[in-house]
Amino acid sequence: MQMLQHKPVEPQTMAITPAASSMLVIIATKGSRQVPVPVEEIAYCFLQDDIYYLKTYDEQQLMTNETLDELANLLPASQFFRINRQILANAKACASFRSIANGKLEVMFQPSMPEPATVSQKKAAAFKSWLVNR
């Protein structure tokens, strides 16, 4: 009779990195319904009045339970850039940008936001590089 040794099982952790992310859908809330939103339909994610939202290219605005930090880790870095503390944007949604005071950039989105988003001087070069080299 052969004795089997029981080895302790190591807990597996799943680290989702932007490069390795296979996230295809984000679950969002619209009214009382949970809605699967394909990543390619997300124009940008934003924080407004302490609530996190997704905006889709067809102008739907849905709430999400994930913070912008969590979404930044889940969504592919080649497609999404953390514009500032309030906005995580898809490159396809960045309609235009212009330089403003102190080396900052003002970004306009399509679909549009009520106000343009500001990229800090510190992130401006990284933003431009990301748009070109993604």
N, C-alpha and C positions, 0 to 999 in steps of 0.2 A: 504494500500500500504506500502510495507516494504522498508525502506531506506537502501541502501548498503553503507557501509563505504569503501572508497578507501584507502588502506594502501600503503605507498610508498614501492616500490619494491627495495630490497637491490641488488646491483650489485653482481653477483656471480663471484667469482674468482676461477680459477681452478689451484690449486697448484699441480704440478706433482712432486712427490718425487720419488727417486729411488726405494723405497720399494713398492710404490703404482702405479708405472708407468705401464700403459697398452699399451705403445707405441709398436706397432708391426712392423711399417714401417717408414723409414726415406726417405724423398724425396730428391734425389740428382740430379746433373746435369752431363750429358755426352754429350759433344758437345752442340747442341742446344736443346736436348731433356731432359725432366724431367723424372727421373727413380725412381720408388718405390724400395727401398732396404730393404728387411726384416732384422730385427735386428739380427736374428741368423746367417745371412750371413756376418755380419760386423766383420772383424778380428781386425781392429783398425782404429782410426780416428787420423789425424795428421795435424799439421800446417807446411806449407812450403811456403816460399816467400809470406807471408801474405795471403795465400789462405788455406781454410780448406778443407781437403779431407777425404774420406772414402776409405778404402782398403778392398775388399771382399776376401773370401777364394779362389775364382776362379780367383784371381789376377787382378780384375777390380779396377781401381782407378777413383773415381768420386768426383766431387766438391760438397760441401754442403754450404748452407747459414748460418747454425748454427755454432756458435763458440764452442770451446771445453768445455767451462763452460756450455753452453746451452745443449750440448750433454750429458755432465756428469749428468745433472739434469734430462734429458729425458730417458736415458738408464738405465737399471737395475744395481744397484750397486753390486749385486751378480755376475754379468757377466763382468762388466767393471770397470777398475781401472785407475785413472789418474796417469800415470807413471811419467810425468813431465809436464812442460808448453806446450810442443809440441805434446804430445801423450796421447791418451786415448785408452787403450787396452782391448780386450776381453781375458778372462782367457784361452780360447782354443787356442788363437794365441801365447801365451807365450810358446815357444818351450823349452827354457832353460834360466838359469841365473847363474851368478857367482859373487863372491865378488871381488871388486876392491879396490883401495886406499881409505882410510878414511871412511870405512864402507859403501861405496856406492855399488850398485848392477848394473851389466850390463846385460840387458835382450835381448835375441835374439828371433825373431818372425818367425812364419811360417804362411802366406807367409812372406818372408824376407823383411827387410828394408835395404837401402844402408848401414846404420851404426847401430850398436846396440844402444839401448836406455839406458839411465842412470837413475836409481832411486836414489834420494838423501839419505844420511845417515838418515835424519829425517824421511823419508817415508819407508825405507828399511824394518823395522819390520812390519809395517802395510801391506806392499805388500806381504811379506811372509805369514802373518796371513790370508790375504784375499785369497791367492791361496789355502791354506789348509782348511779354514773354510767356504768357500762360499757355 
